[in-house]
């Protein structure tokens, strides 16, 4: 079955708004709610897992009931916050720990050999088309080699690969010293690039970048341009 993991921090003030420009809790909550509803109603994903680490009183039952009506499954996980560590090392630390905990605790991911991951406030408008792609492996990423950067707002990964290669990335990240999850992932994935492929098409992302509080560019012309750049190897590994 197709499964997607959505990561979230609804109330960033619990982490002193570390590395975050979008800090309005009500706006963030609205974005998470809209996104989760779209993943349930619009996507072909049959399993949707949402893990959140700020301890916000999230009304997950609404989405569990909605998923059931759509013959899908929705799971909510309240994650351990790691307040001190995330404030000290940045939101990259918190993001990695969210994924780690979901891999360990999710009931819906338990029997899956791989899963997609997306930042919880975002939606990939061409996700159903991406799901139809044929690849030799289930580790799918996009990178920016010139910046030693892996895009982490959307990827697909095998659980074994994640546990062996990416799981302990939290030991190296420090956003305050410009060593982010994107940098560490790039180095590790590049070292194992024989087991990794890039997406065949650029994920047409819609939503707000919390770090800068700006919209991702997801218009038609922007998407066409990025798909052309993919052909030139710009988003390689």
Secondary structure, DSSP 8 states (H G I E B T S, - for coil): --EEEEEE-S-GGGGTTTT-S---HHHHHHHHHHHHHHHHHTS--SEEEEEE-S-----THHHHHHHHHTT-EEEEEE----HHHHHHH-HHHHHHHHHHHHHHH-TTTTT-SEEEEEETT-EETTHHHHHT---SSS-EE-EEGGGTEE--SEEEEEHHHIIIIIGGGGGT-BGGGTB-HHHHHHHHHHHTGGG-EE-SS---EESEETTTTEE---SHHHHHHHHHHHHTTTT--
